[in-house]
Every structure is written in C-alpha cells, then in structure tokens.
Amino acid sequence: MSNTRLRIFFASDIHGSELCFKKFINTVDVYKSEVIILGGDITGKFIIPIYNHGNHYEFRFGKENYSTSNRNELEKYIQRIKASGSYPYITSKEDWENMINDRAKMDEIFNNLVIESVQGWIEYAEKKLAGKNVKCLIMPGNDDSYVIDPILNASDIIINPNEKVIKLSDRLEVISLGYSNITPWRCPRDISEEEIEFKMANLMSKVDTGSEIIYNIHVPPFDSGIDSAPELDDDMRPKVGPGGQLMMAPVGSRTVRKYIELYQPLLGLHGHVHEGRGFSKIGRTICFNPGSEYHEGILRGVLIQLDKNKVKDYIFTSG
C-alpha cells in the first residue's frame, strides 16, 4: 500500500455478536476500506441454554420465555442469540442444572463455544477477504480469553496485531495492545499500569525512526473524555447523582495517556468503554472511541481517511 491515500475502518467491543462481526468484515465493500481493525473484546459473555424436551425446545432470552417445536424457527432464534453476542447451547434441563454447579465444566463448555464461534468467524473472514488487497487486524481485548489467540495467529489472512508493530504503508506503522489497566471485574487481560508501561516501551523501541504511528490500544487514555464510564459503588452498582443521573468517572490508562503525550502518534484507536463514543485531541493526536452497541446487533465504528500520512477526514458510523 502506498502512503498517498489510505482508508481505515475501526471498530471495537463487539462481544460475541456474530452480526456485528460480519458487518465489520463487509466494511471492506461498503466503505471501500483498505485497512480494517477490530480493537478487542471480540468474544461474548453469556451462554443461553436451550432445553431440548424431545418434542419441543424451551429457553429464556432477554426477558421473554420462548418455546418451539419447529426446527426452522429454532434456527432463527439461535441466529438472534448469536447476533446479540450470546452463545446458544442446546442441552437438557437436567444436564444444565447439574453443570451450573460445576465451575470447571461450565468453563470448559464456555471455552468450547467461544472457540467454535471464533473459528467460524475467521473462516468467514478468510472467504470474504481472499484475493483482496486489504489488511485485516483483529485483536483480543482485556475481556477475551487466551483460548482465541491460537485461532487468530493461525490465519494467513487475518493479522493478530497484539504486542506487534505492523507496517500499513510507507512510513506508517501501527502498534497494538489489547490489555487494560485493572478493572473491577478482573478480566483475563487486565494488567497493572507498570506492565502496560513495559509493553508500550517495548513496542516503541521497535518503531522505525521517522515513521508516523497509529496507536491501536484497547484501553483509552485517562481523562480524555472517551474513557468516561459509570462510577460503581461497593456492590458494583452504578452510582446515581442528583436528578437520577449516572455518575461518570474516567477509567482509562494513565500510561497510555503518558505515551500519547510523549510520542504524539498520528491517531489513537481505542475501545473498552462502551459509553465513550467520540473523539479527543491530546496535543496533535486525535483519539477515537467508536463506542459499542453490540447487544442490538449495531456495529459502531469510525472511518478515517488518510492522505500523505495525515488525517484528511473522518466520520463515525453506525449500522
């Protein structure tokens, strides 16, 4: 890819939504994107058990109970569950009730569903992108289990950019980091600010001198406006202020902000905070967070047009 014009599409935090993932891959055709980046938290959080009673199926999804004896109708429900970011799992009610008290068994089932889902997604992406002059970067985030890394790393078309420096065009490189500073939920890839500092320093040591840099870092910079999330009380419930308004607080990484201030990359591409949709300028660096509405099957993103390694234009997308 030359360094004259480059169109980048960035999204993050689709949390298992198969519909959002397919929309992400199809931005290559819809927006004529030459680089597409998925910035972490790609896997879901919940299993939806579907009880097989022999002659019909029953399950609860959202706040509704469903029952069907029609296999085609069941398949439509399964697709709705996948679109929302959850994992459908057909089982008997007795087996499920036995499993929910067995943490090891539940973890095994969940990981198997995650692996099956991500493998299917990567196969879909490889078929759609085969033969196209497109770079597709898909990175795990702090909420993602390490079981997905071998799947991402095995692809010849998809790039897992985590902790790597990737050349996008002449004198334009992207460094990627899928971790977060410690969250209240203690997610798989939550690490200390000191560890983030070590990883950032290592990445920056590998950047070519004179290159423009894009930071593809899952967690936003601290107190940037795109890292504001509901403040939680001791019971992990959102705090409510006067007038019933949620109390918001910055939750981003101080280290990420420090490195943006120090090195002034061209762009900062971030996710992590679903409510943080927007942009922020730190010095000359424009930092983006497209936000997330995955549970509705809506893909939020940002389309960025570069010209001669400078930001010419950008637009937030939703659909």
VENPEKA-V740958 format. One record per backbone hydrogen bond with DSSP energy under -0.5 kcal/mol. NH is the residue of the N-H (numbers start at 1). CO is the residue of the C=O. If there is no record, write none. Layout:
BEGIN
nh: {NH & NH}
co: {CO & CO}
END
This chain:
BEGIN
nh: {6 & 8 & 8 & 9 & 10 & 11 & 12 & 13 & 14 & 15 & 16 & 17 & 18 & 18 & 21 & 22 & 23 & 24 & 25 & 26 & 27 & 27 & 28 & 29 & 30 & 31 & 33 & 34 & 35 & 36 & 37 & 38 & 39 & 39 & 48 & 49 & 50 & 51 & 51 & 52 & 53 & 53 & 55 & 57 & 58 & 59 & 61 & 64 & 66 & 68 & 71 & 74 & 75 & 76 & 77 & 78 & 79 & 80 & 81 & 82 & 83 & 84 & 85 & 85 & 86 & 87 & 88 & 89 & 91 & 96 & 97 & 98 & 99 & 100 & 101 & 102 & 103 & 106 & 107 & 108 & 109 & 110 & 111 & 112 & 113 & 114 & 115 & 116 & 117 & 118 & 119 & 120 & 121 & 122 & 123 & 124 & 125 & 126 & 127 & 128 & 129 & 130 & 132 & 134 & 135 & 136 & 136 & 137 & 137 & 138 & 138 & 139 & 144 & 148 & 149 & 152 & 153 & 154 & 155 & 155 & 159 & 160 & 161 & 163 & 164 & 166 & 166 & 168 & 168 & 169 & 170 & 172 & 173 & 174 & 175 & 176 & 177 & 180 & 186 & 189 & 190 & 191 & 196 & 197 & 198 & 199 & 200 & 201 & 202 & 203 & 204 & 205 & 206 & 207 & 211 & 212 & 214 & 215 & 216 & 216 & 217 & 217 & 218 & 219 & 222 & 224 & 229 & 229 & 231 & 233 & 236 & 239 & 241 & 244 & 245 & 247 & 248 & 249 & 251 & 253 & 257 & 258 & 259 & 260 & 261 & 262 & 263 & 264 & 266 & 267 & 268 & 269 & 270 & 270 & 271 & 273 & 274 & 276 & 278 & 280 & 282 & 282 & 283 & 285 & 286 & 287 & 287 & 288 & 289 & 290 & 292 & 293 & 296 & 297 & 298 & 299 & 300 & 301 & 302 & 303 & 304 & 304 & 305 & 306 & 306 & 307 & 308 & 310 & 312 & 312 & 313 & 315 & 317 & 319}
co: {306 & 6 & 304 & 35 & 302 & 37 & 300 & 40 & 41 & 41 & 42 & 14 & 16 & 82 & 17 & 18 & 19 & 20 & 21 & 22 & 23 & 24 & 25 & 26 & 26 & 27 & 27 & 7 & 7 & 135 & 9 & 137 & 11 & 37 & 87 & 47 & 89 & 49 & 58 & 91 & 51 & 56 & 53 & 68 & 51 & 66 & 64 & 61 & 59 & 57 & 69 & 70 & 71 & 72 & 73 & 74 & 75 & 76 & 77 & 78 & 79 & 80 & 81 & 82 & 81 & 46 & 86 & 48 & 50 & 92 & 93 & 94 & 95 & 96 & 98 & 99 & 101 & 102 & 103 & 104 & 105 & 106 & 107 & 108 & 109 & 110 & 111 & 112 & 113 & 114 & 115 & 116 & 117 & 118 & 119 & 120 & 121 & 122 & 123 & 124 & 125 & 126 & 129 & 132 & 34 & 134 & 157 & 36 & 135 & 136 & 159 & 38 & 141 & 145 & 146 & 148 & 149 & 150 & 151 & 152 & 136 & 158 & 159 & 176 & 161 & 164 & 174 & 166 & 172 & 172 & 1 & 169 & 212 & 166 & 214 & 164 & 216 & 189 & 183 & 142 & 187 & 180 & 192 & 193 & 194 & 195 & 196 & 197 & 198 & 199 & 200 & 201 & 203 & 204 & 208 & 171 & 173 & 267 & 175 & 214 & 215 & 269 & 177 & 179 & 253 & 221 & 227 & 249 & 247 & 237 & 233 & 231 & 245 & 241 & 242 & 239 & 246 & 229 & 227 & 220 & 253 & 254 & 255 & 256 & 257 & 258 & 259 & 260 & 213 & 213 & 286 & 215 & 268 & 288 & 218 & 271 & 272 & 273 & 289 & 287 & 280 & 285 & 281 & 282 & 266 & 280 & 285 & 268 & 278 & 270 & 274 & 298 & 293 & 294 & 293 & 297 & 298 & 317 & 10 & 315 & 8 & 302 & 313 & 6 & 304 & 310 & 4 & 307 & 305 & 310 & 305 & 303 & 301 & 299}
END
